[in-house]
Amino acid sequence: MAAAVHVHPNFFLIHHVLLIFSLCLVPWYTYALSESEILVKFKSSLSNTNSDEGEGALALGKWGKDINLPPCQGGNVSNWGDAVACEGGSVTGLILENMGLSGTIDVHTLQALPNLRILSFINNKFEGPIPELKKLNRLKNIFLSKNAFSGEIPGDAFSGMIGLKKLHLSNNKFTGPIPSSLATLPKLMDLKLDGNQFSGQIPDFRQKTLAKFDVSNNALEGPIPVGLLSKKNPDFLFSVMMMVRHGRKQQPPLSVEAPPSNLGIKAGLKEEDHSSASTHSRNGKKAEAGTKLCFVRDDRESFDLADLLKASAEILGSGSFGSSYKTALPSGAEMV
């Protein structure tokens, strides 16, 4: 008579655990998508909304045409056109500019590109809230200007993006406060938020790396933070056009509470009165200005403080008598 075979009650459990463990030993990238497949998947979230604007269709048409042809072929050579930037044989940037593109910027799919450092979607037709860019925390340069993005940007939208150097969000429809997380980015060099509807006060940007900063043509108010008025950055380009509140009636003028040794001196002003730069009545007419500009030549175009505050300024250099600035007035004239 055959002996009975007794199976340990935990046999099947142990068997399944060992099977799962063996599968875990297989490298995860064995199942990962190739860069070609990632870009083709990302392309499916985009659309070219203007049939007359064929650049987008032409550039993206090469994506996935030959799935065996990788986007990057050694070094910095792109097989998929100028829309794909390559370095070391990997995709490091997507340059999809002036293509009439709309749809969704699929951040989740782009997370599969470990070497992605640059995103540029300048002058397209993207709408809605800003993408969750902090999921791509290795990005160094982001350019989303001249689209139709809208709504408030969460305060922590850029948290953890410690490598971010350049961020351009100009000429969109963003509202609400400037995200406070921008002031925490240690390597930020170039920030352009002009041409939106940001409101509230400017965060205190104290990064020593910050060299370009533009928040003009918004609805900002309050004092200019001390960090932005620091003299430690000789190449600092600072726009003060945020003092203009376009299209708003019966709004009080923006308060400019800058230290007397900073903004006024940098702009070449002789401060006779530190009370306010200028005041306006409710009907929009100027009242008597507290700070006056003195001109040493009569053969040049004259302007008042309000015009100066609307202009962007560029530092040309520094000397024993102070810094030299070039500014472009609203009329188009340039002054040094």
Beta strands, then each sheet from edge to edge (+ up, - down):
strand 1: 46-48
strand 2: 84-87
strand 3: 90-95
strand 4: 101-103
strand 5: 118-120
strand 6: 127-128
strand 7: 141-143
strand 8: 148-152
strand 9: 166-168
strand 10: 173-176
strand 11: 190-192
strand 12: 197-200
strand 13: 212-214
strand 14: 219-220
strand 15: 237-239
strand 16: 312-319
strand 17: 322-328
strand 18: 334-335
sheet 1: 1+ 4-
sheet 2: 2+ 3- 5- 7- 9- 11- 13- 15- 16+ 17- 18+
sheet 3: 6+ 8+ 10+ 12+ 14+
end
